[in-house]
């Protein structure tokens, strides 16, 4: 993220409907989804995976720098939201925003994501 993007990106509302919680985040700045290995499977040695959403709240540059340098706990608890997602959970970005997927431009839009899980056999 460039400094210009940090200052020019407007906040946007996000709704997360997860089985464990319902969040309405009106001042979101950055949203990312990632695969997360959670534990070793009970049926074998492969780790089970889940999807985690991380939402960063809009803040001032000095607040961001101060939070990173001096107080990691404050930054994590008040500015960054981590939610583990399960199949059936949903995410909705209400405003038109630029989207990216795997480093490529997805385009501008209002995005809705529904979590699903599928197994794919593969050889190691």
Secondary structure, DSSP 8 states (H G I E B T S, - for coil): --HHHHHH---EEEEEE-SS-EEEEEEEEEEEEEEEEEEE-TTSSSEEEEEEEEEEE---HHHHHHHHHH-HHHIIIIIEEEEEE-TT-EEEE-S-EEEEETTEEEEEE--EEE----------
